[in-house]
């Protein structure tokens, strides 16, 4: 890899990192605490993807079962117990 190519890769990585709105690790501890078993890590992944590319495709949205979509959230905030502190403040 040339120096120019390496710099391009680093720039792409910096751009992507700066576009991440929610730093979710995908551990899914929040799902085990959620009474509705919502697919929270998947939502965070889609949210970050939306912020990065500016759109979502229907297959990405449709692959989430209806019963685990965000509108089913009851607001109990149990999902925040295992979340990173910076993530918790965004959810409340």
C-alpha positions as YAML, in Angstrom:
chain: A
units: angstrom
residues:
- id: 1
  name: UNK
  ca: [0.00, 0.00, 0.00]
- id: 2
  name: UNK
  ca: [1.37, 3.38, -0.92]
- id: 3
  name: UNK
  ca: [1.54, 6.26, 1.53]
- id: 4
  name: UNK
  ca: [-1.23, 8.01, -0.41]
- id: 5
  name: UNK
  ca: [-3.47, 4.94, -0.22]
- id: 6
  name: UNK
  ca: [-2.79, 4.56, 3.49]
- id: 7
  name: UNK
  ca: [-3.74, 8.19, 4.08]
- id: 8
  name: UNK
  ca: [-6.96, 7.67, 2.11]
- id: 9
  name: UNK
  ca: [-7.86, 4.65, 4.26]
- id: 10
  name: UNK
  ca: [-7.17, 6.65, 7.43]
- id: 11
  name: UNK
  ca: [-9.29, 9.55, 6.19]
- id: 12
  name: UNK
  ca: [-12.20, 7.22, 5.41]
- id: 13
  name: UNK
  ca: [-11.88, 5.70, 8.88]
- id: 14
  name: UNK
  ca: [-11.87, 9.18, 10.50]
- id: 15
  name: UNK
  ca: [-14.93, 10.22, 8.49]
- id: 16
  name: UNK
  ca: [-16.81, 7.07, 9.42]
- id: 17
  name: UNK
  ca: [-15.89, 7.34, 13.09]
- id: 18
  name: UNK
  ca: [-17.04, 10.95, 13.26]
- id: 19
  name: UNK
  ca: [-20.39, 9.93, 11.74]
- id: 20
  name: UNK
  ca: [-21.18, 7.43, 14.51]
- id: 21
  name: UNK
  ca: [-23.98, 9.01, 16.52]
- id: 22
  name: UNK
  ca: [-24.47, 6.23, 19.05]
- id: 23
  name: UNK
  ca: [-21.47, 4.25, 20.25]
- id: 24
  name: UNK
  ca: [-23.26, 0.94, 20.73]
- id: 25
  name: UNK
  ca: [-20.97, -2.08, 21.01]
- id: 26
  name: UNK
  ca: [-23.72, -4.53, 20.03]
- id: 27
  name: UNK
  ca: [-23.30, -6.54, 23.25]
- id: 28
  name: UNK
  ca: [-27.12, -6.99, 23.49]
- id: 29
  name: UNK
  ca: [-27.23, -6.80, 27.29]
- id: 30
  name: UNK
  ca: [-29.97, -4.22, 26.78]
- id: 31
  name: UNK
  ca: [-32.05, -6.82, 24.92]
- id: 32
  name: UNK
  ca: [-31.87, -9.26, 27.83]
- id: 33
  name: UNK
  ca: [-33.15, -6.52, 30.17]
- id: 34
  name: UNK
  ca: [-35.89, -5.34, 27.79]
- id: 35
  name: UNK
  ca: [-39.35, -6.74, 28.66]
- id: 36
  name: UNK
  ca: [-40.31, -6.45, 24.98]
- id: 37
  name: UNK
  ca: [-36.99, -7.94, 23.74]
- id: 38
  name: UNK
  ca: [-36.56, -5.08, 21.28]
- id: 39
  name: UNK
  ca: [-33.59, -5.40, 18.91]
- id: 40
  name: UNK
  ca: [-31.88, -2.30, 20.29]
- id: 41
  name: UNK
  ca: [-28.37, -2.99, 18.91]
- id: 42
  name: UNK
  ca: [-29.88, -3.39, 15.43]
- id: 43
  name: UNK
  ca: [-31.67, -0.04, 15.80]
- id: 44
  name: UNK
  ca: [-28.43, 1.63, 16.83]
- id: 45
  name: UNK
  ca: [-26.62, 0.07, 13.86]
- id: 46
  name: UNK
  ca: [-29.33, 1.29, 11.46]
- id: 47
  name: UNK
  ca: [-29.35, 4.74, 13.07]
- id: 48
  name: UNK
  ca: [-25.59, 5.06, 12.64]
- id: 49
  name: UNK
  ca: [-25.85, 3.77, 9.06]
- id: 50
  name: UNK
  ca: [-28.56, 6.33, 8.33]
- id: 51
  name: UNK
  ca: [-26.36, 9.12, 9.69]
- id: 52
  name: UNK
  ca: [-23.40, 7.91, 7.63]
- id: 53
  name: UNK
  ca: [-25.00, 7.31, 4.22]
- id: 54
  name: UNK
  ca: [-28.18, 9.36, 4.59]
- id: 55
  name: UNK
  ca: [-30.73, 6.64, 3.81]
- id: 56
  name: UNK
  ca: [-31.94, 3.17, 4.73]
- id: 57
  name: UNK
  ca: [-33.25, 0.52, 2.39]
- id: 58
  name: UNK
  ca: [-36.54, -1.30, 2.93]
- id: 59
  name: UNK
  ca: [-34.86, -4.70, 3.35]
- id: 60
  name: UNK
  ca: [-32.80, -3.31, 6.23]
- id: 61
  name: UNK
  ca: [-35.94, -2.12, 7.97]
- id: 62
  name: UNK
  ca: [-38.12, -5.08, 7.00]
- id: 63
  name: UNK
  ca: [-35.67, -7.65, 8.38]
- id: 64
  name: UNK
  ca: [-36.59, -6.56, 11.92]
- id: 65
  name: UNK
  ca: [-39.65, -8.46, 13.18]
- id: 66
  name: UNK
  ca: [-42.61, -6.11, 13.78]
- id: 67
  name: UNK
  ca: [-42.91, -7.04, 17.47]
- id: 68
  name: UNK
  ca: [-39.31, -5.95, 18.14]
- id: 69
  name: UNK
  ca: [-39.43, -2.55, 16.39]
- id: 70
  name: UNK
  ca: [-38.95, 0.70, 18.35]
- id: 71
  name: UNK
  ca: [-42.63, 1.70, 18.44]
- id: 72
  name: UNK
  ca: [-43.17, -1.22, 20.85]
- id: 73
  name: UNK
  ca: [-40.94, 0.39, 23.50]
- id: 74
  name: UNK
  ca: [-42.79, 0.95, 26.78]
- id: 75
  name: UNK
  ca: [-40.25, 3.46, 28.14]
- id: 76
  name: UNK
  ca: [-39.16, 1.42, 31.15]
- id: 77
  name: UNK
  ca: [-35.46, 2.38, 30.59]
- id: 78
  name: UNK
  ca: [-34.26, -1.05, 31.77]
- id: 79
  name: UNK
  ca: [-32.13, -1.13, 28.64]
- id: 80
  name: UNK
  ca: [-29.94, 1.64, 30.05]
- id: 81
  name: UNK
  ca: [-28.70, -0.38, 33.04]
- id: 82
  name: UNK
  ca: [-25.92, -2.02, 31.02]
- id: 83
  name: UNK
  ca: [-25.42, 0.77, 28.50]
- id: 84
  name: UNK
  ca: [-22.35, 2.96, 28.35]
- id: 85
  name: UNK
  ca: [-22.83, 6.27, 30.17]
- id: 86
  name: UNK
  ca: [-22.71, 8.35, 26.98]
- id: 87
  name: UNK
  ca: [-25.32, 6.07, 25.45]
- id: 88
  name: UNK
  ca: [-27.59, 6.25, 28.49]
- id: 89
  name: UNK
  ca: [-27.92, 10.00, 28.33]
- id: 90
  name: UNK
  ca: [-29.08, 9.80, 24.71]
- id: 91
  name: UNK
  ca: [-31.76, 7.27, 25.50]
- id: 92
  name: UNK
  ca: [-33.35, 9.14, 28.42]
...
